[in-house]
Amino acid sequence: MDPEPIPVTRAVDFGTAKLLPDVDRARAWLLTVDGAPQSYVDLDDPVYLEFEYVRRLAHAVDAVFDEGRPLDVVHLGGGALTLPRRLSVTRPGSRQDVVEADRGLVALVAEHLPMDDPAVVVHTDDARGWLERAAPDSADVLVADVFGGSRVPAHLTSVEFLRSAASVVRAEGGLYLANLADAAPFAFLGSQIATVRAVFEHFCVIAEPGMLRGRRFGNAVLLGSHGPLPLDRLARLAAADAFPARVVDGKALARLAAGASPVYDATAVPSPEPPDGAFTVG
């Protein structure tokens, strides 16, 4: 009989990381940094996605691209490689670059949650710096899921950053995805919608209805593309989730971002601090 998994705690570059075993799934782990959940991975079932926002990222990819099609993907923010693991299984042959600035965290994940797909390459680098050196028109999907603790760093919220992202995302059918966190009155989310609108021609938001009604702090997934998005298919996938979400576009999206202006480097700020207990795990 295999020994019971035990928690792992380690000081990493940007805080204290913990790997906590899930008592309900034999080889599943929750990664936290300074108490904030970062990733959930089931080594026996990499397709399983525990976090709602990660499922919405996956819904977006599945809505835009044909089932099983291999993709060139850039992940800004690595964590425990949840989405890269899933795409390796559901889209074999995909080439994936993962950019994670925390070298200690990369080493922890490689030691305890190894991944054996050689087409997934992890780069220990600043997300924006790496992106600015990346080849233009080289990614089918670019996922921005970078948090310093529980906040999106300021330098990843600006028009200048989005322009770098837009140059890397393929003009034909490419997709930009960002995981953001905010609460009503959505000053940060509104500014990010305005920022994406300044760079991409097509865009929308996926979020849980209660969060959109201002009932709680939560995650929203922001999509941008050079071409039209399959909104109907995306809405069906989001609505069919165990925790249904809405796709917000058009006039509803304009209302959500009413009065917001694009963010530039000179005035960029991190996303808001979550209220106590919003995302923390002991």
KEVO-544532 format. One record per residue (C-alpha): x, y, z; residue number from 1. Coordinates in Angstrom, 2 decimals, m for minus. Layout:
<rs>
<r><u>X</u><v>Y</v><w>Z</w><num>NUM</num></r>
...
</rs>
This chain:
<rs>
<r><u>0.00</u><v>0.00</v><w>0.00</w><num>1</num></r>
<r><u>1.31</u><v>3.45</v><w>m0.90</w><num>2</num></r>
<r><u>2.09</u><v>5.71</v><w>2.08</w><num>3</num></r>
<r><u>m0.35</u><v>8.46</v><w>2.88</w><num>4</num></r>
<r><u>0.69</u><v>11.71</v><w>1.17</w><num>5</num></r>
<r><u>1.86</u><v>14.39</v><w>3.55</w><num>6</num></r>
<r><u>1.81</u><v>18.18</v><w>3.11</w><num>7</num></r>
<r><u>4.96</u><v>19.89</v><w>1.86</w><num>8</num></r>
<r><u>5.95</u><v>23.39</v><w>2.96</w><num>9</num></r>
<r><u>8.84</u><v>25.30</v><w>1.42</w><num>10</num></r>
<r><u>10.09</u><v>28.86</v><w>1.26</w><num>11</num></r>
<r><u>10.13</u><v>29.93</v><w>m2.41</w><num>12</num></r>
<r><u>11.23</u><v>33.17</v><w>m4.04</w><num>13</num></r>
<r><u>7.98</u><v>35.06</v><w>m3.48</w><num>14</num></r>
<r><u>6.62</u><v>33.60</v><w>m0.25</w><num>15</num></r>
<r><u>5.85</u><v>30.29</v><w>1.44</w><num>16</num></r>
<r><u>4.48</u><v>27.54</v><w>m0.79</w><num>17</num></r>
<r><u>2.48</u><v>24.58</v><w>0.45</w><num>18</num></r>
<r><u>1.42</u><v>21.41</v><w>m1.33</w><num>19</num></r>
<r><u>m1.65</u><v>20.00</v><w>0.41</w><num>20</num></r>
<r><u>m2.99</u><v>16.52</v><w>m0.48</w><num>21</num></r>
<r><u>m6.68</u><v>16.16</v><w>m1.25</w><num>22</num></r>
<r><u>m8.18</u><v>13.54</v><w>1.04</w><num>23</num></r>
<r><u>m10.85</u><v>12.70</v><w>m1.57</w><num>24</num></r>
<r><u>m8.57</u><v>12.10</v><w>m4.57</w><num>25</num></r>
<r><u>m5.57</u><v>9.82</v><w>m4.17</w><num>26</num></r>
<r><u>m2.88</u><v>11.81</v><w>m6.04</w><num>27</num></r>
<r><u>m4.41</u><v>15.27</v><w>m6.12</w><num>28</num></r>
<r><u>m2.73</u><v>18.33</v><w>m4.65</w><num>29</num></r>
<r><u>m3.58</u><v>21.94</v><w>m3.86</w><num>30</num></r>
<r><u>m0.75</u><v>24.45</v><w>m4.23</w><num>31</num></r>
<r><u>m0.91</u><v>27.62</v><w>m2.14</w><num>32</num></r>
<r><u>1.51</u><v>30.52</v><w>m1.78</w><num>33</num></r>
<r><u>1.19</u><v>32.56</v><w>1.41</w><num>34</num></r>
<r><u>m2.21</u><v>30.97</v><w>1.93</w><num>35</num></r>
<r><u>m3.61</u><v>31.94</v><w>m1.46</w><num>36</num></r>
<r><u>m4.65</u><v>29.02</v><w>m3.69</w><num>37</num></r>
<r><u>m2.55</u><v>28.92</v><w>m6.85</w><num>38</num></r>
<r><u>m3.23</u><v>25.56</v><w>m8.51</w><num>39</num></r>
<r><u>m4.96</u><v>22.23</v><w>m8.11</w><num>40</num></r>
<r><u>m3.57</u><v>19.15</v><w>m9.87</w><num>41</num></r>
<r><u>m4.74</u><v>15.54</v><w>m9.99</w><num>42</num></r>
<r><u>m1.76</u><v>13.52</v><w>m11.22</w><num>43</num></r>
<r><u>m3.99</u><v>10.53</v><w>m12.02</w><num>44</num></r>
<r><u>m6.50</u><v>12.64</v><w>m13.95</w><num>45</num></r>
<r><u>m4.90</u><v>15.79</v><w>m15.42</w><num>46</num></r>
<r><u>m8.08</u><v>16.60</v><w>m17.33</w><num>47</num></r>
<r><u>m9.91</u><v>17.17</v><w>m14.03</w><num>48</num></r>
<r><u>m10.11</u><v>20.89</v><w>m13.17</w><num>49</num></r>
<r><u>m11.08</u><v>21.82</v><w>m9.63</w><num>50</num></r>
<r><u>m11.00</u><v>25.61</v><w>m9.88</w><num>51</num></r>
<r><u>m13.95</u><v>27.26</v><w>m11.64</w><num>52</num></r>
<r><u>m11.85</u><v>29.91</v><w>m13.38</w><num>53</num></r>
<r><u>m9.51</u><v>27.27</v><w>m14.85</w><num>54</num></r>
<r><u>m12.51</u><v>25.44</v><w>m16.27</w><num>55</num></r>
<r><u>m13.58</u><v>28.72</v><w>m17.89</w><num>56</num></r>
<r><u>m10.15</u><v>29.11</v><w>m19.45</w><num>57</num></r>
<r><u>m10.52</u><v>25.57</v><w>m20.79</w><num>58</num></r>
<r><u>m14.05</u><v>26.32</v><w>m22.05</w><num>59</num></r>
<r><u>m12.67</u><v>29.28</v><w>m23.99</w><num>60</num></r>
<r><u>m10.00</u><v>27.16</v><w>m25.66</w><num>61</num></r>
<r><u>m12.50</u><v>24.42</v><w>m26.47</w><num>62</num></r>
<r><u>m15.00</u><v>26.92</v><w>m27.89</w><num>63</num></r>
<r><u>m12.50</u><v>28.55</v><w>m30.23</w><num>64</num></r>
<r><u>m10.51</u><v>25.53</v><w>m31.46</w><num>65</num></r>
<r><u>m11.62</u><v>22.20</v><w>m32.92</w><num>66</num></r>
<r><u>m11.57</u><v>19.26</v><w>m30.51</w><num>67</num></r>
<r><u>m8.18</u><v>17.58</v><w>m30.25</w><num>68</num></r>
<r><u>m6.35</u><v>20.10</v><w>m32.45</w><num>69</num></r>
<r><u>m2.73</u><v>20.58</v><w>m31.28</w><num>70</num></r>
<r><u>m2.00</u><v>24.18</v><w>m30.31</w><num>71</num></r>
<r><u>0.94</u><v>26.48</v><w>m29.70</w><num>72</num></r>
<r><u>0.26</u><v>27.89</v><w>m26.24</w><num>73</num></r>
<r><u>2.02</u><v>30.43</v><w>m24.03</w><num>74</num></r>
<r><u>1.15</u><v>30.38</v><w>m20.32</w><num>75</num></r>
<r><u>2.22</u><v>33.45</v><w>m18.36</w><num>76</num></r>
<r><u>2.19</u><v>32.15</v><w>m14.81</w><num>77</num></r>
<r><u>3.00</u><v>28.52</v><w>m14.14</w><num>78</num></r>
<r><u>1.89</u><v>27.42</v><w>m10.70</w><num>79</num></r>
<r><u>1.53</u><v>23.65</v><w>m10.73</w><num>80</num></r>
<r><u>0.96</u><v>23.53</v><w>m14.53</w><num>81</num></r>
<r><u>m2.73</u><v>22.67</v><w>m14.29</w><num>82</num></r>
<r><u>m3.83</u><v>23.85</v><w>m17.73</w><num>83</num></r>
<r><u>m0.67</u><v>22.68</v><w>m19.54</w><num>84</num></r>
<r><u>m1.24</u><v>19.19</v><w>m18.10</w><num>85</num></r>
<r><u>m4.82</u><v>19.15</v><w>m19.35</w><num>86</num></r>
<r><u>m3.91</u><v>20.37</v><w>m22.84</w><num>87</num></r>
<r><u>m1.18</u><v>17.72</v><w>m23.10</w><num>88</num></r>
<r><u>m3.88</u><v>15.08</v><w>m22.71</w><num>89</num></r>
<r><u>m6.78</u><v>16.66</v><w>m24.61</w><num>90</num></r>
<r><u>m4.63</u><v>18.15</v><w>m27.40</w><num>91</num></r>
<r><u>m1.62</u><v>15.84</v><w>m27.82</w><num>92</num></r>
<r><u>1.16</u><v>17.31</v><w>m29.89</w><num>93</num></r>
<r><u>0.64</u><v>20.81</v><w>m28.54</w><num>94</num></r>
<r><u>3.74</u><v>22.91</v><w>m27.95</w><num>95</num></r>
<r><u>3.54</u><v>24.85</v><w>m24.70</w><num>96</num></r>
<r><u>5.78</u><v>27.50</v><w>m23.16</w><num>97</num></r>
<r><u>5.23</u><v>28.23</v><w>m19.48</w><num>98</num></r>
<r><u>6.72</u><v>31.39</v><w>m17.97</w><num>99</num></r>
<r><u>7.08</u><v>31.42</v><w>m14.17</w><num>100</num></r>
<r><u>9.26</u><v>33.96</v><w>m12.37</w><num>101</num></r>
<r><u>9.53</u><v>32.03</v><w>m9.07</w><num>102</num></r>
<r><u>12.47</u><v>29.65</v><w>m9.45</w><num>103</num></r>
<r><u>11.84</u><v>28.06</v><w>m6.07</w><num>104</num></r>
<r><u>8.25</u><v>27.31</v><w>m7.01</w><num>105</num></r>
<r><u>9.34</u><v>25.80</v><w>m10.34</w><num>106</num></r>
<r><u>11.75</u><v>23.52</v><w>m8.48</w><num>107</num></r>
<r><u>9.10</u><v>22.50</v><w>m5.93</w><num>108</num></r>
<r><u>6.60</u><v>21.56</v><w>m8.61</w><num>109</num></r>
<r><u>9.20</u><v>19.69</v><w>m10.67</w><num>110</num></r>
<r><u>10.21</u><v>17.66</v><w>m7.60</w><num>111</num></r>
<r><u>6.79</u><v>16.74</v><w>m6.23</w><num>112</num></r>
<r><u>4.44</u><v>17.06</v><w>m9.23</w><num>113</num></r>
<r><u>6.64</u><v>16.11</v><w>m12.20</w><num>114</num></r>
<r><u>5.37</u><v>16.41</v><w>m15.73</w><num>115</num></r>
<r><u>6.87</u><v>14.24</v><w>m18.45</w><num>116</num></r>
<r><u>5.71</u><v>15.99</v><w>m21.65</w><num>117</num></r>
<r><u>8.88</u><v>17.32</v><w>m23.38</w><num>118</num></r>
<r><u>6.70</u><v>19.66</v><w>m25.44</w><num>119</num></r>
<r><u>5.98</u><v>21.66</v><w>m22.28</w><num>120</num></r>
<r><u>8.95</u><v>23.96</v><w>m21.62</w><num>121</num></r>
<r><u>9.13</u><v>25.97</v><w>m18.39</w><num>122</num></r>
<r><u>11.00</u><v>29.29</v><w>m18.47</w><num>123</num></r>
<r><u>12.00</u><v>30.97</v><w>m15.20</w><num>124</num></r>
<r><u>11.58</u><v>34.58</v><w>m16.23</w><num>125</num></r>
<r><u>9.45</u><v>37.67</v><w>m15.78</w><num>126</num></r>
<r><u>6.27</u><v>37.20</v><w>m17.81</w><num>127</num></r>
<r><u>6.38</u><v>40.53</v><w>m19.61</w><num>128</num></r>
<r><u>10.10</u><v>40.42</v><w>m20.27</w><num>129</num></r>
<r><u>9.81</u><v>36.98</v><w>m21.82</w><num>130</num></r>
<r><u>6.79</u><v>38.01</v><w>m23.86</w><num>131</num></r>
<r><u>8.56</u><v>41.05</v><w>m25.29</w><num>132</num></r>
<r><u>11.27</u><v>38.75</v><w>m26.66</w><num>133</num></r>
<r><u>8.88</u><v>36.12</v><w>m28.05</w><num>134</num></r>
<r><u>8.43</u><v>35.61</v><w>m31.77</w><num>135</num></r>
<r><u>5.55</u><v>37.57</v><w>m33.31</w><num>136</num></r>
<r><u>2.47</u><v>35.69</v><w>m34.53</w><num>137</num></r>
<r><u>3.66</u><v>32.50</v><w>m32.82</w><num>138</num></r>
<r><u>0.90</u><v>31.48</v><w>m30.37</w><num>139</num></r>
<r><u>m2.58</u><v>30.13</v><w>m30.94</w><num>140</num></r>
<r><u>m3.38</u><v>30.84</v><w>m27.30</w><num>141</num></r>
<r><u>m1.78</u><v>33.16</v><w>m24.75</w><num>142</num></r>
<r><u>m2.96</u><v>32.73</v><w>m21.15</w><num>143</num></r>
<r><u>m2.16</u><v>35.48</v><w>m18.63</w><num>144</num></r>
<r><u>m2.67</u><v>34.01</v><w>m15.15</w><num>145</num></r>
<r><u>m0.01</u><v>35.78</v><w>m13.11</w><num>146</num></r>
<r><u>m0.59</u><v>36.68</v><w>m9.48</w><num>147</num></r>
<r><u>1.87</u><v>38.12</v><w>m7.00</w><num>148</num></r>
<r><u>0.20</u><v>36.60</v><w>m3.95</w><num>149</num></r>
<r><u>m3.45</u><v>37.39</v><w>m4.66</w><num>150</num></r>
<r><u>m2.93</u><v>40.37</v><w>m6.99</w><num>151</num></r>
<r><u>m2.19</u><v>40.76</v><w>m10.69</w><num>152</num></r>
<r><u>1.08</u><v>42.75</v><w>m10.97</w><num>153</num></r>
<r><u>0.71</u><v>46.27</v><w>m12.34</w><num>154</num></r>
<r><u>3.08</u><v>45.80</v><w>m15.27</w><num>155</num></r>
<r><u>0.78</u><v>43.07</v><w>m16.64</w><num>156</num></r>
<r><u>m2.30</u><v>45.31</v><w>m16.79</w><num>157</num></r>
<r><u>m1.33</u><v>47.99</v><w>m19.31</w><num>158</num></r>
<r><u>m1.88</u><v>48.76</v><w>m22.98</w><num>159</num></r>
<r><u>1.85</u><v>48.32</v><w>m23.53</w><num>160</num></r>
<r><u>1.68</u><v>44.80</v><w>m22.11</w><num>161</num></r>
<r><u>m1.43</u><v>43.99</v><w>m24.17</w><num>162</num></r>
<r><u>0.30</u><v>45.20</v><w>m27.33</w><num>163</num></r>
<r><u>3.10</u><v>42.72</v><w>m26.71</w><num>164</num></r>
<r><u>0.54</u><v>39.99</v><w>m26.12</w><num>165</num></r>
<r><u>m1.39</u><v>40.93</v><w>m29.27</w><num>166</num></r>
<r><u>1.76</u><v>40.74</v><w>m31.37</w><num>167</num></r>
<r><u>2.47</u><v>37.19</v><w>m30.17</w><num>168</num></r>
<r><u>m1.12</u><v>35.94</v><w>m30.61</w><num>169</num></r>
<r><u>m1.72</u><v>34.79</v><w>m34.16</w><num>170</num></r>
<r><u>m3.69</u><v>37.20</v><w>m36.30</w><num>171</num></r>
<r><u>m5.63</u><v>34.30</v><w>m37.79</w><num>172</num></r>
<r><u>m7.71</u><v>32.69</v><w>m35.06</w><num>173</num></r>
<r><u>m5.45</u><v>33.45</v><w>m32.08</w><num>174</num></r>
<r><u>m6.85</u><v>33.86</v><w>m28.56</w><num>175</num></r>
<r><u>m5.77</u><v>35.96</v><w>m25.55</w><num>176</num></r>
<r><u>m7.07</u><v>34.90</v><w>m22.12</w><num>177</num></r>
<r><u>m6.59</u><v>36.68</v><w>m18.80</w><num>178</num></r>
<r><u>m7.63</u><v>35.57</v><w>m15.33</w><num>179</num></r>
<r><u>m8.56</u><v>38.64</v><w>m13.28</w><num>180</num></r>
<r><u>m10.05</u><v>39.17</v><w>m9.83</w><num>181</num></r>
<r><u>m12.29</u><v>42.03</v><w>m8.69</w><num>182</num></r>
<r><u>m15.55</u><v>42.97</v><w>m7.01</w><num>183</num></r>
<r><u>m18.26</u><v>45.58</v><w>m7.57</w><num>184</num></r>
<r><u>m18.09</u><v>48.38</v><w>m8.62</w><num>185</num></r>
<r><u>m15.48</u><v>46.65</v><w>m10.88</w><num>186</num></r>
<r><u>m13.04</u><v>49.53</v><w>m11.24</w><num>187</num></r>
<r><u>m10.18</u><v>47.14</v><w>m12.02</w><num>188</num></r>
<r><u>m12.15</u><v>44.80</v><w>m14.29</w><num>189</num></r>
<r><u>m13.63</u><v>47.78</v><w>m16.13</w><num>190</num></r>
<r><u>m10.19</u><v>49.23</v><w>m16.72</w><num>191</num></r>
<r><u>m8.98</u><v>45.89</v><w>m18.06</w><num>192</num></r>
<r><u>m11.93</u><v>45.63</v><w>m20.44</w><num>193</num></r>
<r><u>m11.09</u><v>49.12</v><w>m21.71</w><num>194</num></r>
<r><u>m7.44</u><v>48.12</v><w>m22.06</w><num>195</num></r>
<r><u>m8.23</u><v>44.98</v><w>m24.06</w><num>196</num></r>
<r><u>m10.69</u><v>47.00</v><w>m26.17</w><num>197</num></r>
<r><u>m7.84</u><v>49.36</v><w>m27.08</w><num>198</num></r>
<r><u>m5.78</u><v>46.47</v><w>m28.50</w><num>199</num></r>
<r><u>m8.08</u><v>43.64</v><w>m29.66</w><num>200</num></r>
<r><u>m11.03</u><v>44.06</v><w>m32.00</w><num>201</num></r>
<r><u>m13.12</u><v>41.32</v><w>m30.38</w><num>202</num></r>
<r><u>m13.48</u><v>40.65</v><w>m26.65</w><num>203</num></r>
<r><u>m15.81</u><v>39.37</v><w>m23.94</w><num>204</num></r>
<r><u>m15.85</u><v>38.31</v><w>m20.27</w><num>205</num></r>
<r><u>m16.83</u><v>35.02</v><w>m18.61</w><num>206</num></r>
<r><u>m17.85</u><v>35.27</v><w>m14.95</w><num>207</num></r>
<r><u>m20.16</u><v>33.77</v><w>m12.36</w><num>208</num></r>
<r><u>m23.54</u><v>35.60</v><w>m12.16</w><num>209</num></r>
<r><u>m23.28</u><v>36.29</v><w>m8.42</w><num>210</num></r>
<r><u>m19.91</u><v>37.99</v><w>m8.90</w><num>211</num></r>
<r><u>m21.33</u><v>40.07</v><w>m11.77</w><num>212</num></r>
<r><u>m24.24</u><v>41.14</v><w>m9.54</w><num>213</num></r>
<r><u>m21.78</u><v>42.43</v><w>m6.97</w><num>214</num></r>
<r><u>m22.42</u><v>39.75</v><w>m4.36</w><num>215</num></r>
<r><u>m18.83</u><v>38.65</v><w>m3.90</w><num>216</num></r>
<r><u>m15.20</u><v>39.11</v><w>m4.86</w><num>217</num></r>
<r><u>m14.28</u><v>36.65</v><w>m7.57</w><num>218</num></r>
<r><u>m12.52</u><v>35.73</v><w>m10.78</w><num>219</num></r>
<r><u>m13.43</u><v>36.84</v><w>m14.28</w><num>220</num></r>
<r><u>m11.88</u><v>35.50</v><w>m17.47</w><num>221</num></r>
<r><u>m11.28</u><v>38.17</v><w>m20.14</w><num>222</num></r>
<r><u>m10.97</u><v>37.11</v><w>m23.78</w><num>223</num></r>
<r><u>m9.46</u><v>39.04</v><w>m26.65</w><num>224</num></r>
<r><u>m9.02</u><v>38.13</v><w>m30.30</w><num>225</num></r>
<r><u>m8.15</u><v>39.68</v><w>m33.63</w><num>226</num></r>
<r><u>m11.12</u><v>37.85</v><w>m35.18</w><num>227</num></r>
<r><u>m14.73</u><v>37.11</v><w>m34.14</w><num>228</num></r>
<r><u>m15.29</u><v>34.89</v><w>m31.11</w><num>229</num></r>
<r><u>m17.77</u><v>31.96</v><w>m31.10</w><num>230</num></r>
<r><u>m19.94</u><v>33.55</v><w>m28.43</w><num>231</num></r>
<r><u>m22.86</u><v>31.13</v><w>m28.70</w><num>232</num></r>
<r><u>m20.66</u><v>28.06</v><w>m28.28</w><num>233</num></r>
<r><u>m18.75</u><v>29.72</v><w>m25.46</w><num>234</num></r>
<r><u>m21.99</u><v>30.62</v><w>m23.69</w><num>235</num></r>
<r><u>m23.23</u><v>27.02</v><w>m23.94</w><num>236</num></r>
<r><u>m20.03</u><v>25.59</v><w>m22.46</w><num>237</num></r>
<r><u>m19.97</u><v>28.16</v><w>m19.64</w><num>238</num></r>
<r><u>m23.64</u><v>27.61</v><w>m18.80</w><num>239</num></r>
<r><u>m23.25</u><v>23.81</v><w>m18.74</w><num>240</num></r>
<r><u>m20.49</u><v>23.93</v><w>m16.12</w><num>241</num></r>
<r><u>m21.16</u><v>22.56</v><w>m12.62</w><num>242</num></r>
<r><u>m20.96</u><v>26.21</v><w>m11.50</w><num>243</num></r>
<r><u>m22.59</u><v>28.01</v><w>m14.44</w><num>244</num></r>
<r><u>m21.08</u><v>31.24</v><w>m15.72</w><num>245</num></r>
<r><u>m22.26</u><v>33.97</v><w>m18.08</w><num>246</num></r>
<r><u>m20.61</u><v>35.34</v><w>m21.19</w><num>247</num></r>
<r><u>m20.80</u><v>39.14</v><w>m21.20</w><num>248</num></r>
<r><u>m20.36</u><v>41.01</v><w>m24.46</w><num>249</num></r>
<r><u>m21.81</u><v>43.88</v><w>m26.48</w><num>250</num></r>
<r><u>m23.95</u><v>46.41</v><w>m24.59</w><num>251</num></r>
<r><u>m23.75</u><v>44.46</v><w>m21.31</w><num>252</num></r>
<r><u>m19.97</u><v>44.54</v><w>m21.48</w><num>253</num></r>
<r><u>m20.03</u><v>48.26</v><w>m22.28</w><num>254</num></r>
<r><u>m22.15</u><v>48.82</v><w>m19.16</w><num>255</num></r>
<r><u>m19.73</u><v>46.78</v><w>m17.07</w><num>256</num></r>
<r><u>m16.85</u><v>49.00</v><w>m18.23</w><num>257</num></r>
<r><u>m18.81</u><v>52.26</v><w>m18.29</w><num>258</num></r>
<r><u>m16.55</u><v>55.25</v><w>m17.69</w><num>259</num></r>
<r><u>m13.37</u><v>53.16</v><w>m17.63</w><num>260</num></r>
<r><u>m10.27</u><v>54.20</v><w>m19.56</w><num>261</num></r>
<r><u>m7.39</u><v>52.10</v><w>m20.86</w><num>262</num></r>
<r><u>m4.47</u><v>51.65</v><w>m18.47</w><num>263</num></r>
<r><u>m0.94</u><v>52.63</v><w>m19.48</w><num>264</num></r>
<r><u>2.38</u><v>51.83</v><w>m17.81</w><num>265</num></r>
<r><u>2.63</u><v>55.27</v><w>m16.24</w><num>266</num></r>
<r><u>m0.57</u><v>54.81</v><w>m14.22</w><num>267</num></r>
<r><u>m0.91</u><v>51.02</v><w>m13.91</w><num>268</num></r>
<r><u>m1.69</u><v>49.54</v><w>m10.50</w><num>269</num></r>
<r><u>m2.07</u><v>45.93</v><w>m9.30</w><num>270</num></r>
<r><u>m5.48</u><v>44.32</v><w>m9.06</w><num>271</num></r>
<r><u>m7.28</u><v>44.97</v><w>m5.76</w><num>272</num></r>
<r><u>m6.41</u><v>43.12</v><w>m2.58</w><num>273</num></r>
<r><u>m9.02</u><v>40.43</v><w>m1.92</w><num>274</num></r>
<r><u>m11.05</u><v>40.81</v><w>1.26</w><num>275</num></r>
<r><u>m9.94</u><v>38.68</v><w>4.19</w><num>276</num></r>
<r><u>m10.75</u><v>35.05</v><w>3.62</w><num>277</num></r>
<r><u>m11.75</u><v>35.44</v><w>m0.04</w><num>278</num></r>
<r><u>m9.13</u><v>33.03</v><w>m1.36</w><num>279</num></r>
<r><u>m7.00</u><v>32.01</v><w>1.60</w><num>280</num></r>
<r><u>m6.39</u><v>28.42</v><w>2.69</w><num>281</num></r>
<r><u>m4.72</u><v>27.46</v><w>5.93</w><num>282</num></r>
</rs>
